[in-house]
Amino acid sequence: MVLSDLKAGAVIETKKPHACGGVRWKILRDGADRTVKCLTCGRIVVLLPDELLKRTRRTVEAEA
């Protein structure tokens, strides 16, 4: 996986589950930092691109 795969609108799966048990996140905004939303509970988190890349297992859906 490369950083260019993590664009706004993509749905990713993380290696570890969130506290709510969800592993799917939607990228809402990209740039100097990435804003992601948990698709299970709706929690919004801001991460640095390198940290998001480290936590990502795979891309589930890419924006068309």
QUIFEN-V65212 format. One record per backbone hydrogen bond with DSSP energy under -0.5 kcal/mol. CO is the residue of the C=O (numbers start at 1). NH is the residue of the N-H. If there is no record, write none. Layout:
<<CO	NH> <CO	NH>>
This chain:
<<2	5> <3	6> <5	7> <7	10> <10	27> <11	60> <11	61> <12	25> <13	57> <13	58> <18	21> <22	18> <23	14> <24	39> <25	12> <26	28> <26	37> <27	9> <29	35> <32	49> <34	36> <34	47> <35	28> <35	29> <36	45> <37	26> <38	42> <43	38> <45	36> <45	47> <47	34> <48	52> <49	53> <50	54> <51	55> <52	56> <55	15> <58	13> <58	60> <61	11>>
